[in-house]
Amino acid sequence: MSGTGHILQSLVVNAAIAAGKGVAAGITGSGAMLAETLHSAADCGNQLLLLLGVKRSQKAPDERHPLGYGRVLYFWSFMVALLLFSGGGVFSVYEGVHKVLHPEPLEKVWLGLGILGFSLLLEGGATLSNFREIGRRRGDASLVRYLRETKDSDLVVVFGENLAATVGLAFAIAALCLAHFSGNPRWDGVGSIVIGIVLILVAIFLATEIKSLLIGEAADPRISREAHEAAKAQPDTEAVLWMISVQQGPGEVMVAMKIRFAPELDTRRLAVAIDDYEAELRKRCPEVRWLFVEPALEP
């Protein structure tokens, strides 16, 4: 899947789902259905923001931003999390409370259930596609560890949105069924509240993870391991004394380090040794876009 393929797929799916839910919400008068309609509509806007972030993060470095614009994607991902919290979660809870306090009879429930079931199939398919993409990228890491440590904020946000939507649809179906068969429309409001809580929890998780990337998170620990192994592989490089790595964007890492080289090297041979080391590390870690190596004695 291309870098934006998972976003475009979710955008198309959510646009179709939002239209169907909106029609059903108007016909049935269901608060849970309305909450799901607004959720899907908000997801469409969120995915447009992610596409904007991906495009702007690809701008070339310039004088004002010498390390590039990679973190722009983290900014827009954070905005998506905030919108998911407010536009989806908080409003769904508000709508649910209103329906519980002021219940209204539901109409043509079976039509609403049919649309919700079809939406669940579409949303579940998109979530499964995201899960497969995550499986391809996470390697041997567990799903939880990948979600906590990955730098692919766009994929994590889309996956979180789609997973929340799938869970929300299941709750909306359950709430609509309870309201219909019990004859108590307040269950529909309860369903809307539960959906809102799910969205709020997902939004908080996404915002927390993306905040760390936005303010400057260390790159994958694998890069540190490879830096030390690269030092062992070079004949004139003795040891990495100190290093930092910062994730500047998806697939873009800045590394700065101090290295102890063989003490007998003259200036020319030292320069060659530094170049050889940089080439070796970049071969091992192609995501290292900026690399600053300083020769040093023991700290």
N, C-alpha and C positions, 0 to 999 in steps of 0.2 A: 504494500500500500504506500502511496506517495506521501510526502510530508504533510499534505493537507487533505489527503484522501479520506481519512477517518472523520475530519471535520465536515467536509462536503457531504459525505454520506449521512451523517447525523442531521445536518441542516435540511436535506431533502426529506428525510423521514419525519422530522419534527414539524416541518411545514405542512405535510399531508395530515399528520396526526392532529395538529392544532385546528386545522379547518374542520375535520370530522368531529372533534370534541366540541368545538364551538357550536356547530349545528345541533348536536345532541344536548348540550347545556341549555340552549334556547328552547328546545322542544320539551325536555323533561323538567326543567326548572331545578336541576340538581346542583347543590352547592359544591359537592365533591367533584362533579363534572366540570363546573366552572373553574374550580381550583386547578384541575388538570389542564383545562384549556389555557389558562393564564400561564401555567408552568411550561407547557409546550411552546407557547408564543414567546415567552421569555427566553427559552432555550434557543430559539431561532436567532433572536437578537444577540445572545451570548456567542453563538457560533460565528456570526458575522464579525463580532469583536475579535474573536480568536484568529479569524482569517486576516483581519487587519493587522493584528499583532505579528503574525507569521511574516507577512509581507514587509512590514516596517523593520522587523528584526534582521532582515537580510540586507539592509543598506550597508554600503561599504564604509569603513572607518574614515573619519575626516579629522580636521584640526581640533574641533570641539569635542569629539568623541573618538579619541585615538584607539580605544579598545573595541570599537564597533558599537552596534545597537542591539546586540543579542538580548539584553535584559528588557527590552521593550515588550517582548512576548510575555515575560513574567508580570509586567505591569498590567497588561490587558487581561491576563489570566486571573490576576488578583481582582480586577474590576468585575470579571464574570462571577467570581465567588461572592462578591458583595451584592451583585444584582440577584444572584440565586437566593441569597439570604433574605433580601428585602422584597424584591419583586415577586418571588415565588413563595418562600417560606412564611414570612410575616403576613403577607396578604391572605394566604390560604388559612392560617390560624384565625385571622380576623373574620374571614368569610364563614369559617366553621362555627365560631362562637356566635355569630349573628344567626346562623341557621338553627343552632341549638336553642337560643333564646327566643327566636321568632320562627318556628318551624312552618314550612309550607308544603302542601301536598305535592307529590311527585307524579308526573304524567309520562306515559309511554316508556316505562322503565325498560322494557325488553329492547327497545331501539337503542337506548343508552348503553345497556349491557353488551349489545352486539358491537357497537362502535368501540367500546372500551376493550372488548376482547380482541378485535382486529388491531387496535392500537397496541395492545400488549404484545401481539405477535410481531409487529413491526419494531417496536421499541426493544423487545427481547432479542430480536435478530441483530439490531445495531449494537446492543450491549455485548452480545456474543462475539460479534466481529471485533469490537474493541478489546475484549478479553483475549482473543486469539492474537491480536497485534501486540498486546502486552506480553503474552507468552513468548512471542518471537523475540522481543527485546530484553526480557528479564533474565534469560538464560537459566542458570541454576538457582537464582534467588527466589525466595518465596514471594507470593503475591503481596503480602503485607509489607515485606521488606522492600520490594520494588516500589510500591506506592509511597513509602516513607523516604526512600533514598533517590528515586529517579529525578533526573533533571528535565524530563520531557513533560513540561507542565501542560502543554496543549492536550496531549493524549490523556493525561490524568484527569484534567478538567472535563473533557468530553466523556470519558468513562464514568466519572462521578455523576455527571448530569444524567446520562442514560441509565445508570444503575438506579439512581434515585427515582427516575421516571418510571422504570419498570416496577419497582417496589410500590410507588405511589399508585400506579394503575391497579395493582393487585388489591391494595387497600380500598381504592375507589369502587372496584367491583364488589368487594365484600360489604362495604358500607351501603351500596345501592341495594344489594340483595337483602341485607338486614332490614333496611328501611321499608322495602316492599313487602317482604313476607311477615314482618312483625306489625306492619301498619303504623309504625312510629317513625316519622320523617326525621326525628332528631338524630338517628343513626347516620344519616347523610352528612349532617354537620360534624358529627364525631369523626367521620372518615376524612373530611376536609382538614380538621385539626391534626389528625395523625399524619396526613400527607405533608402538611406544613412543618411539623416537627422533623420528619425525615429530611425534608429539603434544608432546614436550618442546620441540622447535624452535619449533613454532607458539605454545606457551604462553609461551616466552621472548620472542618477538616481540611478542605481545599485551601482556604485562606491561610491557615496555619502553616501548611506545607509550602505554599508559594511565597509567603512572607520571607521565609528563610532564604529562598533563592533570590528574592528581590533585593535583599540587603547585602547579599554577597556570601554565598555558601561555598564551602570547600568542595573541590571536585571529587570524583569517585576515588576512594582509597587505592584502587588498583593503579592509579597513576603514580602514587608515591612508591608503591612496590616496584613498579616498572622502572622508576627513576633510579632506585638503588641497584636493581639488577643491571640496568644499562651501564652504571658506573663500574660494576664488576666485569662487564664485557669489554671495556675499553682498556688498552694496555697502559695508558698514561694517566688514567683516572683512578684515584685511590678510594675516595669515599664521598658520599653526599653528606655534608655537615649540617645543612639547614635548608628547608624548602617550605614554600606555601603554594597552594593552588586555589584558584578561584574560578567558579563556573560563571562564565560571562554570557552564556546563552546555550540553547540546545546544541550540543556538538562543538562548543567553543570554550576552551579553557586557557587561562593565563597561569603560567608557572614561573616563579622566581626562586633561585636557589644559590647556595654557596657550596662549592666543591673543592676538595683538596686534591690537587694534581701532584704528579711526581715532582720532587723538589729540584731535580737537575734540569728541568725544561727551561730553555731560553724563551724569549718573547715570541719568536716565530713558532716554535714548536708548541708553546702554550696555546696560541691562537688556533693552530691546527687541531690540538686536542679538544678545545672547546667546540669547534665546528663539528668534529667527529662525534662528540657526545650528543650534541643537539640533533644531529642527523639520526643517531641511534634511537634516541628517545622518541622523536617524531615518527620513526618507523614503527615503534612499538605502540605509540599512542597518537594516532593521526588527529585526534580532537584537540591536541595541544597546538593552539594557533599562535600564542605569544609565549616566548621562552626567553628568560633572562638568566644567564649563568655568570656568576662572579667567582673567580678563583680566590681561595682564602686559605689561611692557616687554620689550625685548630682553634675553635672559639674559646 
